[in-house]
Amino acid sequence: MPHSHIAIIGVPLDLGQGRRGVDMGPSAVRVANLNRRVESLGYTVEDLGNVPVDQAEASPEGHPHAKYLPQIAATCNRLAILVTDTLKRGTVPLVLGGDHSVAVGTVSGVSQHFRARNQKIGLIWLDAHADMNTPETSPSGNVHGMPLACIAGMGPAELTGLLGYQPKVAPRNIVIVGLRDVDATEKPHVRDSGVHAFTMRDIDERGMRSVIKDAIRLASDGTAGFHLSLDMDFVDPQDAPGVGTPVRGGATYREAHLAMEMICDSRHMVSMEVVEVNPVIDEVNRTADLAVELVMSGLGKRIL
């Protein structure tokens, strides 16, 4: 990171998906000793605690095609403001989810900070899923399947219009890596949006090094840098069993570390988030521990 101060922000949100438990993800990652391990790399770490989040038990589900949308939008708005303020202070935000719908808030805040300086950002989205559904196409109505569409300017106005403008990131500067599970109704959004998508087949054929090199180039083209959004289901369930929506055939342990190491080497990453850690279905917190390991690689830890 070009900055030495990192602010950790927890967002214990699980309203965006059907399987409960990812609201405990920020705690699980902190229990895996995130703060001290990041400090060991020479960073000054400030933990800002958790963004207030509505609980499912106390909230109406709302529209079946966009469940808990008002509550999710309110959380994302609070997060966006906090992320913007963090960047204004010269501190890099490291956001801990929660389900992936929190990314709308994180990216909105980062985008707004650079927009105020007449600059743009890119986005690298490490994920098994495209997350480019809209309420009209979503089979489940779960908003955690929609955040990337919202960031690119498609979807409910409560999220696309956060902070008063859209898109938050130009599709040409958005790159998905690790894609392997896409809804049939969602595929046209991915193909027609202008977003760049590298599937697991691309990684199989070309290797992670080549794919990440292209991802960095595309996300950095004409931008001040890129935000990294790491969904832990990017990694194969053999190494990351405790995730919100596991899908077989993901990145291996070493492929995931290589991706993070190369992203760090680029020196273009301006912010980061890690989402979808679910300790309820994890094994002795090893997915959270891997999440911390990958954050460490993204912040500069090396074998030698």
N, C-alpha and C positions, 0 to 999 in steps of 0.2 A: 504494500500500500504506500502511496506517496505521502500519506499523513501518519503521524505516530499515535494519535488518540482515536480510540474506538469506543463507541457507545452501544451497549447491548440493550435491545428493546424486546421484551416478550409480548407476544400477542396470543393469549390462550383461547383462541377462537375455534370452535368446532361446529358452528352453525351451518357451514358451507357443505357439509357432507353427511351421509347417512350413518356411517360407522362412528360411534363415539370414542373418545380417548385422546385425540390429537390436541385437545385443550391442555393436556398434561405434558405436551412436548417441550415447551420452554423450561419447565421444571426439570424434566429428565435430562435435557442438555446441560443445564446448570449443574445438576447433580454429577454429571460426567466431568465436572471440574473445568468447564469452559473458561471461566474468567482467569483462573491462575495459569492455565495452559497457554492462553493467548498472551498474558503478561510475560510468560517465560520467553517469548519471542522478542521482547523489548518494547512492546506497546504499552501505553498508558490506557487502562481499561476503566470505563465508568459504566456501571449498571444502572439503567434508568427504571428498572422494575418492569411492570406489565401495564399495557394499555387496558383501560376498563372495557370489559366485554359483557354483553347480555348473555344470560344463561338460557338454554333451550327450555328448561322446565318453567321458566317465568315469562316466556315469549310465545306469541302466536306464530304458527308455522307460516301463515300467509298464503300467497299464491302458490299453487302446486307446481308451477313451472319455474319458479324462482323463490325457493323456500327461504324464509328469514331475510329477505332482501333488505328491508329498511334497517334491521339491526346490523347486518353486515356492512351496509353502506355507512352507517354511523361510526362503526369501529374503524373502517378504512379511512374515513375523514379525520378522526382523531389521530390515527397513525400517520397520515400524510402530513399533518401539521407538525407533529413531533419530529418526523424525519427531516422536514425542511428546516426546522429550528436547529436540529443537530448539525446539519451541514453548514448552516450559517455560522456556527461557532467553530468551524474548522475541524469538526469531529466526524469520523466515518461511522454511519449506522450499520450495525449488524443485527438484523431482525430475526427473532426466533418464533416460528409458528408452532402450533396452529395449523389449520388447513390452508390450502394454497390461495384461497380467496383473499388472504391478507396481502398478497402481492399487489393488488390494485392500490392499496394504501401506500405501501412502500414505494412502488414505482412512481405513483403520483407525486409523492413528496420529493423524490430525487429529481424527477423531471421538472417540477416547479422551480426547484432551486437553480437548476442550470438554465431554465427558460428565462428566469429573471435576469440572467447574464447574456441573453441572446445566444445561448448554446443549446445543443441537443444531446440526448444520450442514446446509447444503444442498450440492448438487452439480450443476455444469454440465458436461456431457459433450459436447465438440465432436468429432464422429466420423461417418464414413460408415456405420459399423456400430452395431447396438444392443448387441453384446457381452452378450446376455442368454440365451445358450444354457446348458444344463446338460449333464452327461454323458449324460443320457437323450435329449437332443434334438440334440446336436452331430453334424453330418455328418462332421467331421474328428477330433474328440477333442482339438483344440487348445485349451488353456486360455485363450489370449488372446481367445477368443470368448465367455468366461464371466464376466469380472470384474464387470460391472455387475449381473448376476444375483446374484452372491455378495454384493456390497455391499448389495443390496436384500433379502438374506436367503434367496435360492434357490440351491441348488447343493451341492457337496461340503462336508461339515462341516469339512474341513481348512482351508477358506477362509472359509466363512460364519461359523464359530465363532472366528475369529482374535481374540485378546485376551479371549475368554470371553463375547461377547454378539453379538446380531444383531437387526435389521439395523443396519448401520453408519450408514446414512442412511435416513430414512423415504421410501418411494417418492413421496409427495406433494411432496417437496422435491428430487426428482431430475429433471433436464431434459436430454434428448438434443437436440442441434441439428446439422442437416446429414445426417440419416439418409437413406440411399438404397440400401442393400444389406442385406436382412434374410432370413435363412433361413426357409423356409416353416414348419418346425417351431418356430422361435423366435418367430414373430409372435404367438401367443397369450400368451407371457410378457410381451411389450411391451404388448399391448392390455389384459391383465387385471391387471397388477401395480400399477397406479396411477401408474406413471412417466409423465411428460409427454414426448411425442416430437414434435419439429418436423422434418418431412422437407424435402428440397430443394424439393418442390412448395410447401410453406408459404412457404419463402424466395422462390421464384419469384413467388408470388401476392402476398405481403404485403411483401416486402422484408426485408433483414437487420435493419434498424433496429427494425422492429416486433417481429420474432421475438425478438431479443436482449432487448428491453425486457421482454417477457413472461417470458423465461427468467430474468432477474435477479429479477423480482418473485416468481416461483414458488419459486426457490431460496432467496430471502431471507425468505420468509413464516414468521415464528415461529422463525427461526434466528439464531445469532450471526454468520452469514456463510456463504459457500460456498467449497468447493474447486473449482478449475478443472482439468479433465483434458482436455488438448489432444492428440488423435491427429492427426498431420500428414496423414493421409488425409482429414481434414475438408476440406482444400484440394484443388482439382482437380489431377490429375496433370500438367497442363500447367505448373503453377507449382511443384508438389511431386512430382517423379517418383520420388524415392528414399524410398519408404515401404514398410512391410511388406506391405500389401494395398491397392494402388491401385484406385480405382473412378472411372470417368469421371463428369463432371457435378457436381463438388463446388463449394465456395465459390471465388469468384474471389479474386485477390490483394487487391483493395480491400475486398471483403466480409469477408475474414478479418481484415484490419486494423481495420475498423469494429467488428467483434464484440469484438476485444480492447480497443479504445479505450473502448467503452461499458462493458465489464466493469470496466476501471480506473476510469472516471468514477463508477461506482456506489459505490466504496469499501467494498464488501461482500466482496471476495475475501480469503480468509485464507491461502490456500496455492495452489500451482500445480504442475503436472507437464506435461512434453512427452514424448510417446512415439512409437515406431514409425518413427524416422528410420533408414533403411537405406542407408549409404554405398556398399554393394556395387553397388547398382543406381542410384545417384544420378549426377548430372552435375556434375563439379567442385564437389561439396559444396554445391550451391545449395539443396537442401532443408534442410540443417542451417543454412545462412545465413538462410533464410526463417524457420526456427524461432526463431532468435535475434531477428530483426526482430519477430516476433509477440510474443515475450516482452517485448521492449522496449516495444511498444505497450501490452501489459497492465500494465506497470510505470510508465507515465506519459510515454513519449516522444510528442511531438506535432509536427506539421508546423511550427507557429508557437508 
